[in-house]
Amino acid sequence: MTAIAYADGQQIAFDRSKGNCLACHKIEGGESPGNIGPELSNMKQRYPDKSLLRKRIWDETQFNPITVMPPFGKHRILTEDEIDQVVDFIHSL
Ligand code: HEC
């Protein structure tokens, strides 16, 4: 179990010791994003199948073996529950 109960997926995504997604992605509401990865927007339209979005966040190396994006699920950087919350947040963008 995690010690800290996060209020929502946005916090987990933006927290530098958790998702740190802003290091590489521009995300609405986040400050000073990096541009190594694509902007995360129109996600609902682009991912009608939410489970595909989850798979990519869980382990992007399944889709691109040489990606620099960390495999958050496979490497247990985030718990399954944290990933669910991040997916809900990203899918809402
Ligand atoms: C070290 C940089 C880096 C970090 C940190 C990172 N990503 Fe990525 N991400 C990328 C890159 C680069 C791509 C482009 C696709 C590839 O490399 O396979 C990508 C692709 C994606 C995609 C598919 C994009 C699309 O346009 O369909 C999603 C969704 C995504 N990332 C979500 C996240 C989330 C959520 C986090 C934080 C939990 C995160 N990423 C953290 C680099 C990163």
Residues whose N, C-alpha, C, O or C-beta is under 5 A from the ligand:
A	BS01	HEC	A13 G19 N20 C21 A23 C24 I36 G37 P38 E39 R56 I57 E60 N64 T67 V68 M69 P70 I90
